[in-house]
Amino acid sequence: MSHLLPFAAPPAVEAEARFITRPLSIALDLVRFAAALAVLVCHAAQAKLYGGWFPNIPLAQHYAVVVFFVLSGLVIAASAHHKPTSLTQFAIARAARILPVSLTALAFSAAAFALVTALGGSAQHTDTYGQLSWRGTLLPMVFLSESAWGAGPVWNPPYWSLCYEVWYYALFGAAVYLRGPARIAALIVCALLAGPRILLLLPIWLVGVVLALSPAARRTGVLSGLALFAAGLVSAYLHTVVVIPGWHLMRSLAAPFDFQLSFSRFALSDLLLALAVAMAFAGLRPLANRWPRPWLTLERPAQALAGFSFTLYLFHWPLLLLAKSVGLVAGRSGIGFVIEVLALLAICYVISLATEGQRARVRRWLEAMVARLSTPRSVLPA
């Protein structure tokens, strides 16, 4: 089915011609988990589960989401480039990955909200999206809560990025696997449903796509890779700090835009950060390939950590607020905070066995359902 892909690689592509090699894949798994962990830790401090010293990095959790977007575009494009498939198979793979986690997370979040409020608790100052509502609960199920339709998911603000990412998958699938008028029509419909806010951050996701398909990125040597990796890290660091007193890049570029743009008001600064992340990934590739042994020894733990990072990302917020509502806070104790974070990681890992751990089973079920629907029914003789 390689004819379906305008950028498909030849059937016999050597491993070294791929951007994501085995050592780099392990490194990216660790990056994925580290980003999810950063979101958890920052949100735990934001929710006041810990009141001691904490690094002053404004919107650090948002930076982690930019890393997720670049990683997502990179992995999706690299997979489509080297494993030609059909639109149906692409959709099944994405649905099997997303739905077991997203639907369970939404149900858990709504139940947690209802439980705390029924017990006399309050969501004030901790709930970004207000009170429980049908609109705020149902729209996230079809990933429209961050589109022009509005109303984000109750008690689960991190869910916003998934509502962006799903529409990037849809746009990518339409662009790659369809042809002619069908492609144009699908792209228009997806763009209209996604809305302008989601489209504003599309270039960030496309940075990962371009990186996966760039021949120059695959030809980077060790010395140039080291330079790129260092430049990417330095650029990302400068993105987070106040270089000039009273001036912060992210907030300054977002200032002219209304809050109606939601997280997309950071589109300009996010794009600069995405380019820095791409530089770091491009530089990391030749370094990982040159010294693969340390990465290969970490393969199994890296896969295990990455294997529940999606669940960690979507479940940590309601878990944090549940813990706070029953008084499970660390106060100013750094050790207590570490113990609390480790406990939340353990809980999310257990939950992942029923969410991400069911990915293969859900995929087989979806494939069987599609096969039944596509099989013509036999016509019985009169």
C-alpha positions in Angstrom: 0.0 0.0 0.0 3.0 2.3 -0.3 1.3 4.1 -3.2 -1.0 5.7 -0.6 1.9 7.6 0.9 3.4 10.5 -1.1 6.6 10.3 1.1 6.8 6.6 1.7 10.3 5.2 1.9 11.4 2.4 -0.5 10.4 -1.1 0.7 14.0 -2.0 1.6 15.0 0.9 3.9 18.1 0.2 6.0 17.7 0.9 9.7 20.3 3.7 9.6 18.2 5.5 7.0 15.4 5.9 9.5 15.4 8.9 11.7 14.2 7.0 14.8 16.8 4.3 15.3 16.7 1.8 18.1 19.0 3.8 20.5 17.2 7.0 19.7 13.8 5.3 20.3 14.9 4.4 23.8 16.1 7.9 24.4 12.8 9.3 23.2 10.9 6.9 25.5 12.8 8.4 28.4 12.1 11.9 27.2 8.4 11.1 27.0 8.3 9.9 30.5 10.4 12.8 31.8 7.9 15.2 30.2 4.9 13.5 31.8 6.7 13.5 35.2 7.5 17.2 34.8 3.8 17.9 34.3 2.9 15.9 37.4 5.5 17.5 39.6 4.6 21.1 38.4 0.9 20.5 38.9 1.4 19.0 42.3 3.2 22.2 43.4 0.6 24.3 41.6 -2.2 22.5 43.5 -0.3 23.3 46.8 0.4 19.7 47.7 3.8 20.9 48.5 4.7 24.3 50.0 8.5 24.1 50.2 11.2 25.3 47.8 10.4 24.7 44.1 12.1 26.0 40.9 10.6 29.2 39.6 9.9 28.2 36.0 6.7 29.9 34.8 4.5 27.5 32.9 7.0 24.7 32.9 4.2 22.1 32.4 3.3 23.9 29.2 6.9 23.5 27.9 6.5 19.7 28.5 3.4 19.7 26.3 5.4 21.3 23.5 7.9 18.5 23.8 4.9 16.0 23.5 3.7 17.7 20.4 7.1 17.5 18.7 7.5 13.9 19.7 4.0 13.1 18.5 4.6 14.5 15.0 8.0 12.9 14.8 6.8 9.4 15.8 3.6 9.5 13.6 5.5 10.7 10.5 8.4 8.3 11.0 6.0 5.4 11.4 4.0 6.3 8.3 7.2 6.9 6.3 8.6 3.4 6.9 5.5 1.4 7.6 3.0 2.2 4.7 -0.6 1.5 5.7 -4.1 2.5 4.9 -6.3 5.2 6.4 -8.4 2.5 8.1 -5.4 0.9 9.7 -4.0 4.3 10.7 -7.3 5.3 12.4 -7.6 2.0 14.2 -4.1 2.3 15.5 -4.7 5.8 16.8 -8.1 4.9 18.3 -6.7 1.9 20.1 -4.0 4.1 21.6 -6.2 7.0 22.6 -9.7 5.8 23.5 -8.9 3.3 26.4 -7.1 6.1 28.2 -9.2 9.2 27.2 -12.6 7.8 27.9 -11.5 6.2 31.2 -9.8 9.4 32.3 -12.9 11.5 31.6 -15.2 9.1 33.5 -12.7 9.1 36.4 -12.4 12.9 36.4 -16.2 13.4 36.4 -16.6 10.9 39.2 -13.8 12.5 41.3 -15.4 15.9 40.9 -18.8 14.6 41.9 -17.4 12.7 44.9 -15.5 15.7 46.3 -18.4 18.1 45.9 -20.8 15.6 47.3 -18.6 15.4 50.4 -18.8 19.1 50.8 -15.5 19.9 49.1 -14.9 22.8 46.7 -13.3 23.0 43.3 -12.6 26.7 43.7 -9.1 27.8 42.7 -8.2 24.3 41.5 -10.7 23.6 38.7 -9.9 25.5 35.5 -13.1 24.7 33.7 -15.8 25.4 36.3 -18.7 23.2 37.4 -19.8 19.8 36.1 -21.9 20.2 33.0 -23.2 18.0 30.2 -21.4 20.1 27.6 -18.1 20.1 29.5 -18.3 16.3 29.9 -19.5 15.2 26.5 -17.6 17.5 24.2 -14.2 16.1 25.4 -15.3 12.6 24.5 -15.3 13.6 20.8 -12.3 16.0 21.3 -14.2 19.2 20.6 -13.8 20.8 24.0 -10.9 23.0 22.8 -12.4 23.8 19.4 -14.6 26.8 18.7 -17.3 24.9 20.6 -15.5 25.6 23.9 -16.2 24.0 27.4 -13.1 22.1 28.5 -13.2 18.8 30.5 -14.2 19.0 34.2 -11.4 18.6 36.6 -8.9 17.6 34.0 -7.2 20.6 32.4 -4.3 18.6 31.0 -6.8 17.0 28.6 -6.6 20.1 26.4 -3.5 18.9 24.6 -5.1 15.6 23.6 -8.0 17.6 22.0 -5.4 19.4 19.9 -3.4 16.3 19.1 -6.3 14.1 17.9 -7.2 16.7 15.2 -3.5 16.8 14.1 -3.8 13.0 13.6 -7.0 13.5 11.6 -5.4 16.2 9.4 -2.3 14.1 8.9 -4.4 11.0 8.0 -6.5 13.0 5.5 -3.4 14.6 3.9 -1.4 11.3 3.6 -3.9 8.6 2.9 -6.6 10.3 0.7 -6.4 11.7 -2.8 -8.1 14.3 -5.0 -11.4 15.9 -3.9 -11.8 13.5 -1.0 -8.5 14.7 0.5 -9.5 18.4 0.1 -13.0 17.8 1.5 -11.6 15.9 4.5 -9.0 18.5 5.3 -11.6 21.3 5.1 -14.0 19.4 7.4 -11.3 18.5 9.9 -10.0 22.1 9.9 -13.5 23.5 10.5 -14.2 21.1 13.3 -10.8 21.7 15.0 -11.2 25.5 14.8 -8.6 28.3 14.8 -7.2 27.8 18.2 -6.2 24.2 17.5 -4.8 25.1 14.1 -2.6 27.8 15.6 -0.5 25.1 17.3 -0.4 22.8 14.2 3.0 24.2 13.1 4.5 22.9 16.4 3.3 19.4 15.7 4.6 19.7 12.1 8.1 20.5 13.3 8.3 16.9 14.4 6.9 15.7 11.0 9.6 17.7 9.1 12.3 16.4 11.4 11.3 12.8 10.7 11.3 13.3 6.9 14.4 15.5 6.7 17.4 13.8 4.9 19.8 16.3 6.4 18.7 15.3 9.9 19.6 11.7 9.2 23.1 12.7 7.9 24.2 14.6 11.0 27.6 13.5 12.3 28.7 13.2 15.9 30.4 16.6 16.1 27.6 18.5 14.5 25.1 16.4 16.5 26.9 17.5 19.7 26.6 21.1 18.6 23.0 20.8 17.7 22.1 19.1 21.0 23.9 21.8 23.0 22.3 24.5 20.9 18.9 23.0 21.4 19.3 22.7 25.2 20.6 26.3 25.5 17.8 27.7 23.3 15.2 25.8 25.3 16.7 27.1 28.6 16.7 30.7 27.4 13.1 30.2 26.5 12.3 29.6 30.2 14.2 32.4 31.9 13.9 36.2 32.2 16.9 37.4 30.2 16.0 41.0 30.5 14.5 42.2 33.8 10.8 42.3 33.5 10.8 40.5 30.1 9.9 36.9 29.6 9.8 35.5 26.1 6.7 33.3 26.4 4.6 35.8 28.3 5.7 38.8 26.2 4.8 37.1 22.9 1.5 36.0 24.3 0.6 39.4 25.8 -1.1 40.9 22.7 -3.5 37.9 22.4 -6.7 37.5 24.2 -7.3 34.6 26.6 -10.0 33.5 24.2 -7.2 31.8 22.3 -6.7 29.6 25.4 -3.3 27.8 25.3 -2.8 28.9 21.7 -2.0 32.4 22.8 1.5 31.0 23.3 1.7 29.9 19.6 4.6 32.1 18.6 6.9 31.3 21.6 5.8 27.6 21.4 7.1 27.4 17.8 10.5 28.8 18.9 10.6 26.2 21.7 9.6 23.4 19.3 12.5 24.3 17.0 14.8 24.1 19.9 13.4 20.7 20.9 13.8 19.5 17.3 17.5 20.7 17.3 18.1 18.7 20.5 16.5 15.6 19.0 18.5 16.0 15.7 21.7 16.3 17.8 20.8 13.4 20.1 20.3 10.9 17.2 24.0 10.6 16.1 25.2 10.6 19.7 22.8 7.8 20.6 23.8 5.9 17.5 27.5 6.4 18.1 27.3 5.1 21.7 24.3 2.7 21.7 25.3 0.4 24.6 24.1 2.6 27.5 20.8 3.2 25.8 20.3 -0.5 25.0 20.8 -1.4 28.6 17.9 0.9 29.4 15.6 -0.4 26.8 13.2 -2.4 29.0 12.9 0.2 31.8 12.5 3.0 29.3 9.7 1.1 27.5 8.0 0.4 30.9 8.1 4.1 31.9 6.9 5.3 28.5 4.2 2.6 28.5 2.2 4.4 31.2 3.2 8.0 30.5 -0.1 8.7 28.7 -2.1 7.4 31.6 0.1 9.5 34.0 -0.6 12.6 32.0 -4.4 12.2 31.8 -5.0 10.9 35.4 -2.6 12.8 37.6 -4.8 16.0 37.9 -7.9 14.4 39.4 -5.7 12.2 41.6 -3.8 15.3 42.8 -7.1 17.1 43.7 -8.5 14.0 45.4 -5.4 13.7 47.5 -5.6 17.4 48.4 -9.3 17.2 49.3 -8.7 14.5 51.9 -5.7 16.2 53.4 -2.9 14.2 51.8 -0.4 17.0 51.4 3.3 17.1 52.0 3.5 20.6 53.4 7.0 21.9 53.3 8.5 18.4 53.5 10.7 17.6 50.5 10.8 13.9 51.4 7.1 13.8 51.9 6.7 15.4 48.5 8.9 12.8 46.8 6.9 10.0 48.6 3.7 11.5 47.4 4.9 11.8 43.8 6.2 8.1 43.9 2.8 7.0 45.2 1.0 8.8 42.4 3.3 7.2 39.9 2.5 3.8 41.3 -1.2 4.5 41.2 -1.0 5.6 37.6 1.0 2.5 36.7 -1.7 0.3 38.1 -4.4 2.2 36.3 -2.4 1.9 33.0 -2.8 -1.9 33.2 -6.5 -1.3 32.5 -5.9 1.5 29.9 -2.7 1.5 27.9 -2.2 -2.1 28.8 -5.4 -3.0 26.8 -4.2 -1.3 23.6 -3.6 -4.6 21.7 -6.9 -6.1 22.8 -8.8 -2.9 21.8 -7.0 -2.9 18.4 -7.9 -6.5 17.7 -11.5 -5.7 18.6 -11.6 -2.7 16.3 -10.0 -4.6 13.5 -12.6 -7.4 13.9 -15.5 -4.9 14.0 -14.2 -3.1 10.8 -13.8 -6.5 9.1 -17.4 -7.5 9.9 -18.7 -4.1 8.7 -16.8 -4.3 5.4 -17.8 -7.9 4.6 -20.8 -8.0 2.3 -23.7 -9.8 3.7 -24.7 -12.9 1.7 -28.0 -12.6 -0.1 -30.4 -15.5 0.8 -32.5 -17.0 -2.0 -36.1 -16.2 -1.9 
